[in-house]
């Protein structure tokens, strides 16, 4: 009987512990009008997926959007938009960082004009 009570207490303890560690995520669709090719898609998906808190990235070239899911305790939507701009692409109301154009894949530079401020 003591074994059963000890086992039951342990199971309840682990159950309550797992409920307190549920991570909250959020999802947004970001307009990325400067993407134009598969290389743009691959570059954004690869680079953004390495950002802290980002759990998934899906770029739609035809719609010129990027759908991102992230953990809200690790990053924010504004941080994600800024990360996209810092790699050289417009993200909603945040314009691409002019100096990031040099780091874009060669094929993407054909579709995205060189910024004047660079």
BELUR-V212797 format. One record per residue. N is the residue number from 1. SS is DSSP state (H for helix, E for strand, L for the rest). PSI is psi in whole degrees, 0 to 359 (none if undefined). D_FIRST is the distance of its C-alpha to the first C-alpha in whole Angstrom. Layout:
N|SS|PSI|D_FIRST + N|SS|PSI|D_FIRST
//
This chain:
1|L|319|0 + 2|H|322|4 + 3|H|319|5 + 4|H|316|5 + 5|H|319|6 + 6|H|317|9 + 7|H|315|10 + 8|H|318|11 + 9|H|318|12 + 10|H|315|14 + 11|H|316|15 + 12|H|321|17 + 13|H|314|18 + 14|H|324|20 + 15|H|314|21 + 16|H|329|23 + 17|H|319|24 + 18|H|328|26 + 19|H|327|27 + 20|L|349|29 + 21|L|22|31 + 22|L|128|33 + 23|L|137|36 + 24|L|131|39 + 25|E|163|42 + 26|E|164|45 + 27|E|142|48 + 28|E|154|52 + 29|E|119|55 + 30|E|132|58 + 31|E|123|61 + 32|L|78|63 + 33|L|345|66 + 34|L|359|68 + 35|L|141|65 + 36|L|348|68 + 37|L|177|66 + 38|H|327|64 + 39|H|321|64 + 40|H|312|64 + 41|H|309|60 + 42|H|319|59 + 43|H|314|60 + 44|H|312|58 + 45|H|315|55 + 46|H|310|55 + 47|H|315|56 + 48|H|327|54 + 49|H|341|51 + 50|L|350|51 + 51|L|142|51 + 52|L|131|48 + 53|L|343|45 + 54|E|126|47 + 55|E|336|45 + 56|E|150|47 + 57|E|131|51 + 58|E|117|53 + 59|E|132|57 + 60|E|108|59 + 61|L|316|63 + 62|L|318|65 + 63|L|347|63 + 64|L|50|63 + 65|E|158|60 + 66|E|120|57 + 67|E|125|53 + 68|E|138|51 + 69|E|137|47 + 70|E|162|46 + 71|E|124|43 + 72|L|341|44 + 73|L|357|43 + 74|L|330|45 + 75|L|177|48 + 76|L|166|50 + 77|H|319|53 + 78|H|321|55 + 79|H|321|54 + 80|H|316|54 + 81|H|319|58 + 82|H|321|59 + 83|H|319|58 + 84|H|315|59 + 85|H|324|63 + 86|H|344|62 + 87|L|358|62 + 88|L|12|65 + 89|L|146|65 + 90|L|145|65 + 91|E|103|62 + 92|L|243|62 + 93|L|2|64 + 94|E|119|64 + 95|L|152|67 + 96|L|144|67 + 97|L|121|67 + 98|H|322|71 + 99|H|344|70 + 100|H|345|67 + 101|H|322|70 + 102|H|332|71 + 103|H|355|67 + 104|L|152|67 + 105|L|145|67 + 106|H|319|71 + 107|H|326|71 + 108|H|329|69 + 109|H|336|72 + 110|L|329|74 + 111|L|338|73 + 112|L|116|72 + 113|L|148|75 + 114|L|128|76 + 115|L|147|75 + 116|L|331|78 + 117|L|353|77 + 118|L|none|76
//
